[in-house]
Amino acid sequence: MHTNKPTLIAALVGSLLLAACSDKNAPAAPQMGPMPVTVLDMQPQSVPTSIEVMAQTEGARETEVRARVGGILVKRLYQEGDVVKSGQPLFQIDRAPYEIALAEAKARAEQTAREKQRLKGLADAKAISQKDYDDATSADAMAQAALRQAELNLSWTTVTAPVGGTSGRAVRSEGNLVSTGSDSLLTSIYQTNPMWVSFSLGESDLAKLPGGRVTENLVSGVELVMANGQVYEQKGKLNFVASNIDTTLGTQALRAEFANPDGQLLPGQFVRIRLLTGQRDGIFLVPQAAVLQTEQGTLVMTADGESKVAPRPVKTGEWHGKDWVILGGLQAGDKVIVDNLMKLRPGVPVAPHPPGAPGAPGAGAAPGGKPGAAPAAGNAAAQK
């Protein structure tokens, strides 16, 4: 069955006319007001100057516990990770061979002592040569020294903690043969109060300081920032400042010391160190999210005297908490826009209001519209 072409064309023309009539009778789109934006009134402030770098904690004293005599390790006498006291037994090495050696040394020492005493009388009576008595005296001295060494060796079969602190993992387990060479390490002890934190400053950080290097007089305080962003409650101090710059890395090595009475800090943690180096006056603080990085440089969006968007190039410093320190480009009284930044275009009218305040007049719903329609309208206006 074939369709009549004149009939089809007539139907299409009728549909177009009907659609045109419908568009004429449709109400015009409501005109929306300027986009409401939150602005911060810039006022000069004073903030402490600081340098913040990555760092790593370490025990104030990390002591290796090593065996002084060889033998079979028969028992571990401590719980790994516990706090131990200086002199506390940690490991027991098989005592039997050293007990036998001590008994032999004691018998030998007693024999040489008797021989020395016997020859002394003969030497006094000139019955023997002086050399015979001197040889007996030397033999007795050597035997007594061997006895002392045997006593020490037996005592060293009980390996004790050389210092107090937090014990580490046992390197050797029961039944292992330990020696006095490179395999003598049994565990380590960490003194965690105070805790040391080691770090280095690179060339870019050193360039911010007078003279291009850190001195103890230059640093007014040291803070530790935990991995979760919280500042450690205990204040620190520098206890080591390298007197030279590493020629390979171009860095200056430093170390800070923090009290750690509750054991909150553990050796090996990665943290951040903040060196307080003074105070900077007359700067402005702008939230990090309000500072835009573009190909032309760093800028912020402001609302000018006519409530229109005006981009403003700025010079940034370091971070201060969640804010950027603005060193140049802003003046007292400037209104920096901190939200809806992706919807803004230069010269677009906005309705600025302070943080926490409702939108400016005209930001509400248009007649016949629904609440909350203003931001969409503002977006449309911004994109024109």
Sine and cosine of phi, psi and omega as CSV:
sin_phi,cos_phi,sin_psi,cos_psi,sin_omega,cos_omega
0.00,0.00,0.79,-0.61,-0.05,-1.00
-0.98,-0.20,0.65,-0.76,0.01,-1.00
-1.00,0.00,0.66,-0.75,0.00,-1.00
-0.96,0.30,0.87,-0.49,-0.06,-1.00
-0.89,0.46,-0.68,0.73,0.04,-1.00
-0.86,0.51,-0.58,0.81,0.00,-1.00
-0.93,0.38,-0.65,0.76,0.00,-1.00
-0.91,0.42,-0.67,0.75,0.01,-1.00
-0.90,0.44,-0.66,0.75,0.01,-1.00
-0.89,0.46,-0.61,0.79,0.01,-1.00
-0.92,0.39,-0.63,0.77,0.01,-1.00
-0.92,0.40,-0.67,0.74,0.02,-1.00
-0.88,0.47,-0.64,0.77,0.02,-1.00
-0.90,0.43,-0.61,0.80,0.01,-1.00
-0.92,0.40,-0.65,0.76,0.01,-1.00
-0.91,0.42,-0.67,0.74,0.03,-1.00
-0.89,0.46,-0.64,0.77,0.00,-1.00
-0.91,0.42,-0.64,0.77,0.02,-1.00
-0.91,0.40,-0.61,0.79,0.01,-1.00
-0.91,0.42,-0.65,0.76,0.04,-1.00
-0.90,0.43,-0.60,0.80,0.00,-1.00
-0.91,0.41,-0.63,0.77,0.00,-1.00
-0.91,0.42,-0.58,0.82,0.00,-1.00
-0.92,0.39,-0.57,0.82,-0.03,-1.00
-0.99,0.13,-0.20,0.98,-0.04,-1.00
-0.95,0.30,0.62,-0.79,0.01,-1.00
-0.93,0.35,0.52,-0.85,0.01,-1.00
-0.93,0.37,0.53,-0.85,0.01,-1.00
-0.90,0.44,0.67,-0.74,-0.02,-1.00
-0.92,0.38,0.61,-0.79,0.04,-1.00
-1.00,0.07,0.83,-0.56,-0.04,-1.00
-1.00,-0.08,0.38,-0.92,-0.01,-1.00
-1.00,0.07,-0.08,-1.00,0.01,-1.00
-0.89,0.46,0.45,-0.89,0.00,-1.00
-0.94,0.33,0.78,-0.63,0.09,-1.00
-0.95,0.31,0.73,-0.68,0.02,-1.00
-0.71,-0.70,0.50,-0.86,0.06,-1.00
-1.00,0.00,0.75,-0.67,-0.02,-1.00
-0.81,-0.58,0.48,-0.88,0.10,-1.00
-0.93,-0.36,0.76,-0.65,0.03,-1.00
-0.99,0.15,0.91,-0.41,-0.09,-1.00
-0.96,0.26,0.78,-0.62,0.10,-1.00
-0.72,-0.70,0.68,-0.74,-0.02,-1.00
-0.88,0.47,0.60,-0.80,-0.03,-1.00
-0.70,-0.71,0.17,-0.99,0.07,-1.00
-0.88,-0.48,0.78,-0.62,0.00,-1.00
-0.73,-0.69,0.49,-0.87,0.08,-1.00
-0.94,0.34,0.65,-0.76,0.08,-1.00
-0.99,0.11,0.59,-0.81,-0.08,-1.00
-0.46,-0.89,0.30,-0.95,0.12,-0.99
-0.80,-0.60,0.78,-0.63,-0.06,-1.00
-0.86,-0.51,0.81,-0.59,-0.05,-1.00
-0.66,-0.75,0.29,-0.96,0.08,-1.00
-0.95,0.31,0.52,-0.86,-0.01,-1.00
-0.49,-0.87,0.16,-0.99,0.02,-1.00
-0.66,-0.75,0.69,-0.73,-0.02,-1.00
-0.98,0.18,0.45,-0.89,0.09,-1.00
-0.47,-0.88,0.48,-0.88,0.02,-1.00
-0.89,0.46,0.59,-0.81,0.02,-1.00
-0.86,0.51,-0.50,0.87,0.10,-0.99
-0.58,-0.81,0.88,-0.47,0.04,-1.00
-0.94,-0.33,0.96,-0.29,-0.13,-0.99
-0.95,-0.30,0.77,-0.64,0.07,-1.00
-0.99,0.12,0.70,-0.72,0.06,-1.00
-0.98,-0.20,0.91,-0.42,-0.06,-1.00
-0.84,-0.54,0.45,-0.89,0.05,-1.00
-0.98,0.20,0.70,-0.72,0.04,-1.00
-1.00,-0.06,-0.30,0.96,0.06,-1.00
-0.73,-0.68,0.43,-0.90,0.01,-1.00
-1.00,0.00,0.29,-0.96,0.03,-1.00
0.46,-0.89,-0.07,-1.00,0.01,-1.00
-0.99,0.11,0.77,-0.64,0.05,-1.00
-0.98,0.19,0.91,-0.42,-0.11,-0.99
-0.99,-0.16,-0.38,0.93,-0.07,-1.00
-0.33,-0.94,0.62,-0.79,0.18,-0.98
-0.99,-0.17,0.78,-0.62,-0.17,-0.98
-0.96,-0.27,0.21,0.98,-0.02,-1.00
-0.64,-0.77,0.28,-0.96,0.07,-1.00
-0.99,-0.10,0.83,-0.55,-0.04,-1.00
-0.85,0.53,0.74,-0.68,0.00,-1.00
1.00,-0.04,-0.18,0.98,0.01,-1.00
-0.97,0.23,0.35,-0.94,0.12,-0.99
-0.99,0.17,0.79,-0.62,-0.03,-1.00
-0.89,-0.46,0.39,-0.92,0.01,-1.00
-0.99,-0.17,0.38,-0.92,0.05,-1.00
-0.88,0.47,0.76,-0.65,-0.02,-1.00
1.00,0.04,-0.06,1.00,-0.01,-1.00
-0.95,0.31,0.74,-0.68,0.03,-1.00
-0.89,0.45,0.70,-0.72,-0.03,-1.00
-0.89,-0.46,-0.64,0.77,-0.03,-1.00
-0.65,-0.76,0.45,-0.89,0.08,-1.00
-0.84,-0.55,0.85,-0.53,0.09,-1.00
-0.99,-0.12,0.52,-0.86,-0.03,-1.00
-0.78,0.63,0.84,-0.54,-0.09,-1.00
-1.00,0.06,-0.39,0.92,-0.19,-0.98
-0.81,0.59,-0.78,0.63,-0.01,-1.00
-0.87,0.50,-0.55,0.84,-0.04,-1.00
-0.99,0.16,-0.45,0.89,0.12,-0.99
-0.92,0.39,-0.64,0.77,0.03,-1.00
-0.91,0.41,-0.68,0.73,0.01,-1.00
-0.89,0.45,-0.59,0.81,0.03,-1.00
-0.92,0.39,-0.65,0.76,0.02,-1.00
-0.89,0.46,-0.66,0.75,0.03,-1.00
-0.91,0.42,-0.68,0.73,-0.01,-1.00
-0.91,0.42,-0.59,0.81,0.01,-1.00
-0.93,0.37,-0.67,0.74,0.02,-1.00
-0.90,0.43,-0.66,0.75,0.01,-1.00
-0.91,0.41,-0.65,0.76,0.00,-1.00
-0.91,0.41,-0.62,0.79,0.02,-1.00
-0.92,0.40,-0.63,0.78,0.00,-1.00
-0.90,0.43,-0.73,0.68,-0.02,-1.00
-0.93,0.38,-0.53,0.85,0.04,-1.00
-0.92,0.40,-0.66,0.75,0.03,-1.00
-0.91,0.41,-0.66,0.75,-0.02,-1.00
-0.91,0.42,-0.63,0.78,0.03,-1.00
-0.89,0.45,-0.69,0.72,-0.01,-1.00
-0.91,0.42,-0.61,0.79,0.00,-1.00
-0.91,0.40,-0.69,0.73,-0.03,-1.00
-0.96,0.30,-0.37,0.93,0.00,-1.00
-0.89,0.46,-0.69,0.73,0.02,-1.00
-0.90,0.43,-0.65,0.76,0.01,-1.00
-0.92,0.39,-0.59,0.80,0.01,-1.00
-0.92,0.38,-0.60,0.80,0.03,-1.00
-0.91,0.41,-0.56,0.83,0.01,-1.00
-1.00,0.08,0.09,1.00,0.00,-1.00
0.88,0.48,0.45,0.89,0.00,-1.00
-1.00,0.10,-0.32,0.95,0.05,-1.00
-0.76,-0.65,0.26,-0.97,0.04,-1.00
-0.96,0.27,0.40,-0.92,0.04,-1.00
-0.90,0.44,-0.50,0.87,0.01,-1.00
-0.90,0.44,-0.65,0.76,0.01,-1.00
-0.87,0.49,-0.67,0.74,0.02,-1.00
-0.93,0.36,-0.64,0.77,0.03,-1.00
-0.90,0.45,-0.62,0.78,0.03,-1.00
-0.90,0.43,-0.65,0.76,0.02,-1.00
-0.92,0.40,-0.61,0.79,0.04,-1.00
-0.90,0.43,-0.69,0.73,0.02,-1.00
-0.91,0.42,-0.67,0.74,0.01,-1.00
-0.88,0.47,-0.63,0.78,0.02,-1.00
-0.92,0.39,-0.64,0.77,0.02,-1.00
-0.89,0.45,-0.66,0.75,0.02,-1.00
-0.92,0.40,-0.63,0.78,0.01,-1.00
-0.92,0.40,-0.64,0.77,0.03,-1.00
-0.91,0.40,-0.61,0.79,0.05,-1.00
-0.91,0.41,-0.65,0.76,0.04,-1.00
-0.90,0.44,-0.60,0.80,0.06,-1.00
-0.89,0.45,-0.69,0.72,0.02,-1.00
-0.89,0.46,-0.64,0.77,0.02,-1.00
-0.91,0.41,-0.64,0.77,0.02,-1.00
-0.90,0.43,-0.61,0.79,0.05,-1.00
-0.90,0.43,-0.68,0.74,0.03,-1.00
-0.90,0.45,-0.70,0.71,-0.01,-1.00
-0.86,0.51,-0.65,0.76,0.02,-1.00
-0.92,0.40,-0.65,0.76,0.01,-1.00
-0.92,0.39,-0.52,0.86,-0.03,-1.00
-0.97,0.24,-0.15,0.99,0.09,-1.00
-0.92,0.38,-0.35,0.94,0.17,-0.99
-0.99,-0.13,0.95,-0.30,-0.07,-1.00
-1.00,0.08,0.86,-0.51,-0.06,-1.00
-0.94,-0.35,0.26,-0.97,0.01,-1.00
-0.97,0.24,0.85,-0.53,0.01,-1.00
-0.94,0.33,-0.46,0.89,0.03,-1.00
-0.64,-0.77,0.25,-0.97,0.10,-1.00
-1.00,0.03,0.48,-0.88,0.02,-1.00
0.33,-0.94,-0.28,-0.96,0.01,-1.00
-1.00,0.00,0.82,-0.58,-0.05,-1.00
-0.97,0.23,0.47,-0.88,0.03,-1.00
-0.98,-0.21,-0.14,-0.99,0.02,-1.00
-0.94,0.33,0.62,-0.78,0.04,-1.00
-0.95,0.30,0.80,-0.59,0.00,-1.00
-0.98,0.21,-0.54,0.84,0.01,-1.00
-0.89,-0.45,0.56,-0.83,0.02,-1.00
-0.93,-0.35,0.17,-0.99,-0.03,-1.00
-0.84,0.54,0.65,-0.76,0.01,-1.00
1.00,-0.10,-0.23,0.97,0.02,-1.00
-0.97,0.24,0.53,-0.85,0.10,-0.99
-1.00,-0.02,0.87,-0.49,0.03,-1.00
-0.96,-0.27,0.44,-0.90,0.00,-1.00
-0.75,-0.66,0.01,-1.00,-0.01,-1.00
-0.99,-0.15,0.16,0.99,0.00,-1.00
-1.00,-0.06,-0.67,-0.74,-0.05,-1.00
-0.94,0.35,-0.29,0.96,-0.01,-1.00
-1.00,-0.08,0.34,0.94,-0.10,-1.00
-1.00,0.10,-0.17,0.98,-0.05,-1.00
-0.92,0.38,0.79,-0.61,0.01,-1.00
-0.94,-0.34,-0.65,0.76,0.04,-1.00
-0.20,-0.98,-0.08,-1.00,0.05,-1.00
-0.71,-0.70,0.42,-0.91,0.03,-1.00
-0.84,-0.55,0.74,-0.67,-0.06,-1.00
-0.91,-0.41,0.81,-0.58,0.13,-0.99
-1.00,-0.01,0.93,-0.37,-0.14,-0.99
-0.97,-0.23,0.03,1.00,0.07,-1.00
-0.70,-0.72,0.98,-0.21,0.14,0.99
-0.99,0.16,0.21,-0.98,0.07,-1.00
-0.97,-0.26,0.68,-0.73,0.07,-1.00
-0.99,-0.14,0.53,-0.85,0.03,-1.00
-0.75,-0.66,0.88,-0.47,-0.03,-1.00
-0.98,-0.19,0.62,-0.78,0.00,-1.00
-0.34,-0.94,0.13,-0.99,0.01,-1.00
-0.65,-0.76,0.47,-0.88,0.06,-1.00
-0.94,-0.33,0.76,-0.65,0.01,-1.00
-1.00,0.09,-0.02,-1.00,-0.07,-1.00
-0.89,0.46,-0.63,0.77,-0.03,-1.00
-0.91,0.41,-0.59,0.81,0.04,-1.00
-0.96,0.28,-0.66,0.75,-0.01,-1.00
-0.91,0.42,-0.50,0.87,-0.01,-1.00
-0.91,0.41,-0.34,0.94,0.00,-1.00
-0.99,0.17,-0.17,0.99,-0.12,-0.99
-0.97,-0.26,0.52,-0.86,0.08,-1.00
-0.88,0.48,0.77,-0.64,-0.01,-1.00
0.99,0.14,-0.11,0.99,0.05,-1.00
0.95,0.31,0.35,0.94,0.03,-1.00
-0.41,-0.91,0.32,-0.95,-0.03,-1.00
-1.00,0.00,0.70,-0.72,0.18,-0.98
-0.79,-0.61,0.40,-0.92,-0.03,-1.00
-0.89,0.46,-0.53,0.85,0.00,-1.00
-0.94,0.33,-0.41,0.91,-0.04,-1.00
-0.98,0.21,-0.50,0.87,-0.08,-1.00
-1.00,-0.01,0.88,-0.48,0.00,-1.00
-1.00,-0.02,-0.25,0.97,0.01,-1.00
-0.12,-0.99,0.36,-0.93,0.02,-1.00
-0.75,-0.66,0.78,-0.62,0.03,-1.00
-0.86,-0.51,0.50,-0.87,0.04,-1.00
-0.91,-0.42,0.81,-0.59,0.00,-1.00
-0.96,-0.27,0.86,-0.52,-0.04,-1.00
-0.95,0.30,0.15,-0.99,-0.03,-1.00
-0.90,0.44,-0.44,0.90,0.02,-1.00
-1.00,0.07,0.08,1.00,0.04,-1.00
1.00,-0.04,-0.14,0.99,0.00,-1.00
-0.99,0.16,0.57,-0.82,0.02,-1.00
-1.00,0.09,0.79,-0.61,0.01,-1.00
-0.88,0.48,0.71,-0.71,-0.15,-0.99
-0.92,0.38,-0.47,0.88,-0.01,-1.00
-1.00,0.10,0.75,-0.66,0.08,-1.00
-0.99,0.14,0.53,-0.85,-0.05,-1.00
-0.93,-0.35,-0.03,-1.00,0.05,-1.00
-0.50,-0.86,0.47,-0.88,0.05,-1.00
-0.97,0.24,0.73,-0.68,0.09,-1.00
-0.85,-0.52,0.03,1.00,0.11,-0.99
-0.40,-0.91,0.78,-0.63,0.08,-1.00
-0.73,-0.68,0.89,-0.46,-0.02,-1.00
-0.90,0.44,0.64,-0.77,-0.02,-1.00
-1.00,0.02,0.05,1.00,-0.01,-1.00
-0.64,-0.77,0.26,-0.97,0.05,-1.00
-0.98,-0.20,0.75,-0.66,0.02,-1.00
-0.89,0.46,0.88,-0.48,-0.08,-1.00
-0.95,0.31,-0.37,0.93,0.01,-1.00
-0.99,0.14,-0.73,0.69,-0.05,-1.00
-0.99,-0.12,-0.30,0.95,-0.05,-1.00
0.93,0.36,0.57,0.82,-0.05,-1.00
-0.83,-0.56,0.35,-0.94,0.11,-0.99
-0.93,-0.37,0.83,-0.56,-0.05,-1.00
-0.99,0.11,0.66,-0.75,0.03,-1.00
-0.65,-0.76,0.29,-0.96,0.07,-1.00
-0.56,-0.83,0.69,-0.72,0.02,-1.00
-0.91,-0.42,0.34,-0.94,-0.03,-1.00
-0.81,-0.59,0.75,-0.67,-0.01,-1.00
-0.77,-0.64,0.66,-0.75,0.13,-0.99
-0.92,0.39,0.64,-0.77,-0.04,-1.00
-0.67,-0.74,0.86,0.51,-0.12,-0.99
-0.91,0.41,-0.50,0.87,-0.06,-1.00
-0.99,-0.11,0.02,1.00,0.01,-1.00
0.94,0.34,0.41,0.91,0.00,-1.00
-0.92,0.39,-0.55,0.84,0.03,-1.00
-1.00,-0.06,0.68,-0.74,0.02,-1.00
-0.88,-0.48,0.53,-0.85,0.03,-1.00
-0.87,0.49,0.65,-0.76,0.05,-1.00
1.00,-0.05,-0.04,1.00,0.01,-1.00
-0.95,0.32,0.59,-0.80,0.14,-0.99
-1.00,-0.06,0.85,-0.53,-0.04,-1.00
-0.72,-0.69,-0.09,-1.00,0.09,-1.00
-0.84,-0.55,0.66,-0.75,0.04,-1.00
-0.96,-0.28,0.71,-0.70,0.04,-1.00
-0.89,-0.46,0.91,-0.41,0.05,-1.00
-1.00,-0.04,0.86,-0.51,0.05,-1.00
-1.00,0.04,0.88,-0.48,-0.15,-0.99
-0.91,-0.42,0.18,0.98,0.01,-1.00
0.59,-0.81,-0.47,-0.88,-0.02,-1.00
-0.61,-0.79,0.65,-0.76,0.02,-1.00
-0.90,-0.43,0.80,-0.60,-0.04,-1.00
-0.97,-0.24,0.40,-0.92,0.12,-0.99
0.95,0.31,0.49,0.87,0.03,-1.00
-0.95,-0.30,0.15,-0.99,0.01,-1.00
-0.85,-0.53,0.55,-0.83,0.03,-1.00
-0.94,-0.35,0.81,-0.59,-0.02,-1.00
-0.79,-0.61,0.72,-0.70,0.03,-1.00
-0.81,0.59,0.58,-0.81,-0.04,-1.00
-0.84,0.54,-0.62,0.79,-0.05,-1.00
-0.93,0.38,-0.33,0.94,-0.03,-1.00
-1.00,0.02,-0.10,1.00,0.01,-1.00
-0.99,-0.15,0.85,-0.52,-0.10,-1.00
-0.97,-0.25,0.70,-0.72,0.08,-1.00
-0.98,-0.20,0.89,-0.46,-0.03,-1.00
-0.82,-0.57,0.11,-0.99,0.04,-1.00
-0.90,0.43,-0.47,0.88,0.01,-1.00
-0.99,0.14,-0.21,0.98,-0.01,-1.00
0.74,-0.67,-0.25,-0.97,-0.01,-1.00
-1.00,-0.04,0.72,-0.70,-0.02,-1.00
-0.53,-0.85,0.25,-0.97,0.13,-0.99
-0.79,-0.61,0.37,-0.93,0.07,-1.00
-0.99,-0.11,0.78,-0.63,0.03,-1.00
-0.86,-0.51,0.34,-0.94,0.13,-0.99
-0.98,-0.22,0.89,-0.45,-0.06,-1.00
-0.98,0.19,-0.15,-0.99,-0.04,-1.00
-0.89,0.45,-0.37,0.93,0.03,-1.00
-0.99,-0.14,0.24,0.97,-0.02,-1.00
0.84,0.54,0.70,0.71,0.09,-1.00
-0.87,-0.50,0.45,-0.89,-0.04,-1.00
-0.94,0.34,0.78,-0.62,0.01,-1.00
-0.73,-0.69,0.96,-0.28,0.06,-1.00
-0.89,0.45,0.60,-0.80,-0.03,-1.00
-0.72,-0.69,0.92,-0.38,0.09,-1.00
-0.90,0.45,0.65,-0.76,-0.03,-1.00
-0.71,-0.71,0.33,-0.94,0.10,-0.99
-0.94,-0.33,0.86,-0.52,-0.07,-1.00
-0.99,-0.16,0.45,-0.89,0.12,-0.99
-0.94,-0.33,-0.77,-0.64,0.02,-1.00
-1.00,-0.07,0.08,-1.00,0.11,-0.99
-0.99,0.16,0.57,-0.82,0.14,-0.99
-0.78,-0.63,0.99,-0.12,-0.13,-0.99
0.92,0.39,-0.85,-0.53,0.02,-1.00
-0.99,-0.16,0.20,0.98,-0.05,-1.00
-0.91,-0.42,0.43,-0.90,0.20,-0.98
-1.00,0.03,0.64,-0.77,0.16,-0.99
-1.00,0.07,0.87,-0.49,-0.01,-1.00
-0.99,-0.16,0.89,-0.45,-0.06,-1.00
-1.00,-0.02,-0.38,0.92,-0.03,-1.00
-0.32,-0.95,0.39,-0.92,0.03,-1.00
0.96,-0.29,-0.27,0.96,0.00,-1.00
-0.87,-0.50,0.42,-0.91,0.06,-1.00
-0.78,-0.63,0.32,-0.95,0.02,-1.00
-0.86,0.51,0.72,-0.70,0.01,-1.00
1.00,-0.09,-0.22,0.98,0.05,-1.00
-0.89,0.45,0.57,-0.82,-0.01,-1.00
-0.94,-0.34,0.95,-0.31,-0.04,-1.00
-1.00,-0.05,0.79,-0.62,0.01,-1.00
-0.99,0.16,0.73,-0.68,-0.09,-1.00
-0.88,-0.48,0.01,1.00,0.05,-1.00
-0.62,-0.78,0.16,-0.99,-0.02,-1.00
0.81,0.58,0.51,0.86,-0.11,-0.99
-0.92,0.40,-0.55,0.84,-0.04,-1.00
-0.95,0.32,-0.27,0.96,-0.02,-1.00
-0.99,-0.10,-0.09,1.00,-0.12,-0.99
-1.00,0.03,0.52,-0.85,0.13,-0.99
-0.72,-0.69,0.54,-0.84,0.01,-1.00
-0.83,0.56,0.72,-0.70,0.04,-1.00
1.00,0.09,-0.08,1.00,-0.01,-1.00
-0.97,0.26,0.73,-0.68,0.05,-1.00
-0.91,0.42,0.63,-0.78,0.06,-1.00
-0.72,-0.69,0.26,-0.96,0.06,-1.00
-0.91,-0.41,1.00,0.00,-0.07,-1.00
-0.96,0.28,0.59,-0.81,0.09,-1.00
-0.52,-0.85,0.46,-0.89,-0.02,-1.00
-0.94,0.34,0.26,-0.97,0.01,-1.00
-0.86,0.51,0.68,-0.73,0.04,-1.00
0.99,0.11,-0.20,0.98,-0.01,-1.00
-1.00,0.05,0.43,-0.90,0.07,-1.00
-0.92,0.40,0.24,-0.97,-0.02,-1.00
-0.87,0.49,0.42,-0.91,0.00,-1.00
-0.91,0.41,0.32,-0.95,0.04,-1.00
-0.81,0.59,0.68,-0.73,-0.03,-1.00
1.00,-0.10,-0.14,0.99,-0.01,-1.00
-1.00,0.06,-0.14,0.99,-0.02,-1.00
-0.98,0.18,-0.17,-0.99,-0.04,-1.00
-0.95,0.30,0.62,-0.79,0.07,-1.00
-0.97,0.26,0.32,-0.95,0.01,-1.00
-0.82,0.57,0.79,-0.61,0.00,-1.00
0.99,0.12,-0.11,0.99,0.00,-1.00
-1.00,-0.05,-0.04,-1.00,0.00,-1.00
-0.95,-0.30,0.51,-0.86,0.07,-1.00
-0.85,0.53,0.60,-0.80,0.02,-1.00
1.00,-0.01,0.05,1.00,-0.01,-1.00
-0.99,0.14,-0.25,0.97,-0.10,-1.00
-0.89,0.45,-0.68,0.73,-0.01,-1.00
-0.86,0.51,-0.62,0.79,0.03,-1.00
-0.90,0.43,-0.64,0.77,0.02,-1.00
-0.91,0.41,-0.66,0.75,0.01,-1.00
-0.88,0.48,-0.61,0.79,0.02,-1.00
-0.89,0.45,-0.66,0.75,0.02,-1.00
-0.90,0.43,-0.64,0.77,0.00,-1.00
-0.92,0.38,-0.58,0.81,-0.03,-1.00
-0.93,0.38,-0.46,0.89,-0.08,-1.00
-1.00,0.01,-0.08,1.00,0.02,-1.00
-0.95,0.30,0.00,0.00,0.00,0.00
